[in-house]
Amino acid sequence: MKKIFWVLFILLSISIGLYPISYLVLTTDHGVLINRELYNIPVWRWMFFQHVALGGIAMLSGFTQFSKKLRARNLKLHRLFGKIYLVAVLLSGAAGFYVALNTYGGVPAQLGFVGLAISWLVTTFMAYWRIRNKEIDAHERWMIKSYALTWAAVTLRIYLPTFEHLLNMNFNESYQIIAWLCWVPNLIVAELIILQKRRPRVMA
């Protein structure tokens, strides 16, 4: 069961990490870019592409940080991917904050995505700060939280078609809910994982 979970985790991380490529090979009027009013604003367009492109890099580099084999066999590579992840999150998160202030769904959706952007930046910075102080266990806990927020890109793309096609909700209404649903439960799951890792093992 654990192996199935990890395979699914890696496959989804890679597929969504590569998702920004779709904006290069497909027309730009798919996904959230169907709103031409926002797309025609140069600053918003630039920030959007910065957010999704570097978010994809964060997704791809981030899941490697949880590989114990990589850390054991090649610590330098682990650190390199960690640095790539840090820079990608900082730049993507900053752009995401701007995009969130001008997103669809009105104030409820804007507040939800602003909360996500701030939480993503804070948890990632805390992970970096902890490892700088050689607090490895604390660093791992903050990385779990940070990557749980990175995974909002995955849960967002699961919820959108579910709400629109299965629940028959219009885009704006569903977006107001998903703006919170895509990341708050992820943090709860992250906390549960951290609690599980802290729980002492009982020898049979």
Phi and psi in degrees as a GROMACS rama.xvg file:
@    title "Ramachandran Plot"
@    xaxis  label "Phi"
@    yaxis  label "Psi"
@TYPE xy
-64.3641  -39.069  LYS-2
-65.7118  -39.0823  LYS-3
-62.6339  -42.3968  ILE-4
-59.2892  -45.7997  PHE-5
-68.0564  -38.2126  TRP-6
-63.5707  -45.0577  VAL-7
-63.8457  -41.817  LEU-8
-58.7502  -46.7029  PHE-9
-69.0164  -43.5141  ILE-10
-61.7739  -44.0485  LEU-11
-68.1015  -38.96  LEU-12
-62.4803  -42.8057  SER-13
-70.0703  -45.0229  ILE-14
-63.9773  -43.0412  SER-15
-75.6658  -30.1975  ILE-16
-63.2622  -30.4886  GLY-17
-90.9914  -5.8649  LEU-18
-55.0531  -38.9147  TYR-19
-56.1887  -21.5342  PRO-20
-62.4148  -26.1698  ILE-21
-59.9367  -27.4721  SER-22
-74.2694  -13.6047  TYR-23
-91.3143  -35.6131  LEU-24
-97.9469  -17.2031  VAL-25
-109.629  171.905  LEU-26
-67.5224  155.428  THR-27
-80.8135  0.583292  THR-28
-98.7195  39.0395  ASP-29
-121.078  166.263  HIS-30
65.3252  -144.06  GLY-31
-72.462  -9.79603  VAL-32
-80.7547  6.11037  LEU-33
-66.1951  -19.1038  ILE-34
-81.7827  98.6199  ASN-35
-70.5366  -23.7746  ARG-36
-61.8  -45.73  GLU-37
-72.0901  -40.9751  LEU-38
-61.0044  -31.3249  TYR-39
-79.6105  -1.91575  ASN-40
-89.5767  111.668  ILE-41
-54.0201  -44.3001  PRO-42
-65.1316  -44.2563  VAL-43
-62.3103  -43.2399  TRP-44
-61.8394  -44.5815  ARG-45
-63.4774  -45.5577  TRP-46
-64.4646  -37.5954  MET-47
-62.395  -49.5099  PHE-48
-66.7553  -34.9411  PHE-49
-62.4386  -43.1005  GLN-50
-63.2196  -49.8483  HIS-51
-73.5997  -37.9285  VAL-52
-66.5736  -49.4808  ALA-53
-74.6278  -26.4754  LEU-54
-63.7126  -37.7611  GLY-55
-63.8156  -40.0829  GLY-56
-65.3173  -40.003  ILE-57
-62.5167  -41.8094  ALA-58
-62.0624  -44.0972  MET-59
-72.167  -38.6739  LEU-60
-82.7243  -25.1529  SER-61
-71.1739  -40.1203  GLY-62
-67.9604  -22.871  PHE-63
-66.9679  -22.7891  THR-64
-67.8502  -15.805  GLN-65
-97.9169  5.57221  PHE-66
-85.6144  111.044  SER-67
-66.3013  -32.82  LYS-68
-65.1837  -41.195  LYS-69
-64.0071  -44.6276  LEU-70
-62.0526  -39.187  ARG-71
-73.7264  -38.2977  ALA-72
-87.9233  -33.9302  ARG-73
-148.293  83.4474  ASN-74
-64.475  -33.8231  LEU-75
-63.2703  -40.2911  LYS-76
-68.0026  -38.9063  LEU-77
-58.7535  -44.4467  HIS-78
-67.9306  -36.8378  ARG-79
-62.8762  -47.9185  LEU-80
-62.665  -34.71  PHE-81
-63.814  -41.234  GLY-82
-67.4082  -40.6293  LYS-83
-61.6506  -43.4332  ILE-84
-61.1597  -46.2374  TYR-85
-58.3094  -51.1586  LEU-86
-63.6687  -42.0683  VAL-87
-62.5026  -42.5582  ALA-88
-66.6287  -43.5784  VAL-89
-60.8855  -44.2191  LEU-90
-75.0356  -40.4502  LEU-91
-69.3746  -39.9063  SER-92
-65.3773  -40.9  GLY-93
-63.5272  -43.9962  ALA-94
-66.7066  -38.0607  ALA-95
-62.9795  -35.1112  GLY-96
-61.5103  -44.3987  PHE-97
-65.0096  -46.2277  TYR-98
-60.7595  -38.4293  VAL-99
-62.6957  -34.0544  ALA-100
-69.0336  -17.1168  LEU-101
-128.438  37.0734  ASN-102
-95.8948  179.586  THR-103
-80.1797  168.332  TYR-104
88.8883  1.93829  GLY-105
72.2645  -162.767  GLY-106
-59.4161  -43.1837  VAL-107
-56.4797  -44.8406  PRO-108
-69.6752  -40.1626  ALA-109
-61.0769  -45.3783  GLN-110
-63.6636  -39.3809  LEU-111
-61.8775  -47.5951  GLY-112
-74.7017  -30.4334  PHE-113
-64.3138  -42.5486  VAL-114
-60.2839  -40.0995  GLY-115
-62.9609  -47.9448  LEU-116
-60.2295  -45.6551  ALA-117
-65.0235  -45.6969  ILE-118
-62.6576  -39.1198  SER-119
-63.3108  -45.3276  TRP-120
-65.7969  -43.6315  LEU-121
-66.4818  -47.4126  VAL-122
-65.0939  -36.4278  THR-123
-69.219  -41.767  THR-124
-62.7768  -40.3927  PHE-125
-64.5614  -37.4723  MET-126
-62.4659  -42.8387  ALA-127
-65.0549  -44.4272  TYR-128
-62.7649  -40.7485  TRP-129
-65.4036  -41.7391  ARG-130
-72.2597  -30.0353  ILE-131
-62.5652  -31.343  ARG-132
-94.8673  12.7099  ASN-133
59.7736  30.7487  LYS-134
-96.0499  82.7873  GLU-135
-64.0618  -45.5977  ILE-136
-63.7255  -43.9088  ASP-137
-65.3078  -38.0566  ALA-138
-59.712  -44.0807  HIS-139
-63.8411  -40.2126  GLU-140
-63.7956  -43.0778  ARG-141
-70.5582  -30.8626  TRP-142
-68.0098  -37.0529  MET-143
-60.9192  -44.3424  ILE-144
-65.5458  -43.7394  LYS-145
-61.1501  -46.8076  SER-146
-72.6094  -26.8777  TYR-147
-60.548  -35.9759  ALA-148
-76.3706  -33.8692  LEU-149
-59.138  -36.4085  THR-150
-70.971  -4.34865  TRP-151
-58.0452  -27.766  ALA-152
-64.5559  -32.7404  ALA-153
-75.1358  -52.2393  VAL-154
-64.5447  -33.3704  THR-155
-58.1654  -44.3404  LEU-156
-78.1907  -12.3649  ARG-157
-84.067  -42.1212  ILE-158
-73.0626  -37.0177  TYR-159
-55.5918  -55.2466  LEU-160
-68.2613  -29.0365  PRO-161
-63.2206  -47.4406  THR-162
-69.1992  -40.726  PHE-163
-76.5148  -43.6634  GLU-164
-96.5212  -37.6102  HIS-165
-86.9677  -38.8087  LEU-166
-97.0023  -5.84956  LEU-167
56.7078  38.5357  ASN-168
-93.8817  146.687  MET-169
-74.2453  164.673  ASN-170
-60.1645  -48.3908  PHE-171
-62.8187  -42.7284  ASN-172
-64.9188  -44.8344  GLU-173
-67.4538  -35.4096  SER-174
-65.8881  -33.367  TYR-175
-64.0458  -35.7929  GLN-176
-78.8484  -45.7459  ILE-177
-65.7125  -28.0983  ILE-178
-57.4657  -25.6663  ALA-179
-103.02  -39.0003  TRP-180
-66.6763  -27.5055  LEU-181
-72.8541  -14.5427  CYS-182
-133.201  -30.6022  TRP-183
-62.8073  -48.4031  VAL-184
-61.4672  -31.4419  PRO-185
-59.9005  -41.1158  ASN-186
-66.3933  -37.0863  LEU-187
-63.6597  -44.109  ILE-188
-61.6352  -40.7053  VAL-189
-59.8904  -43.3155  ALA-190
-63.9125  -38.5621  GLU-191
-65.2988  -39.3461  LEU-192
-63.6164  -42.7102  ILE-193
-63.5478  -42.6215  ILE-194
-62.6584  -39.7349  LEU-195
-64.5963  -40.344  GLN-196
-68.4689  -28.9955  LYS-197
-79.2371  -21.567  ARG-198
-66.2734  128.102  ARG-199
-66.4259  140.577  PRO-200
-82.4145  137.555  ARG-201
-100.069  123.689  VAL-202
-77.6228  132.68  MET-203
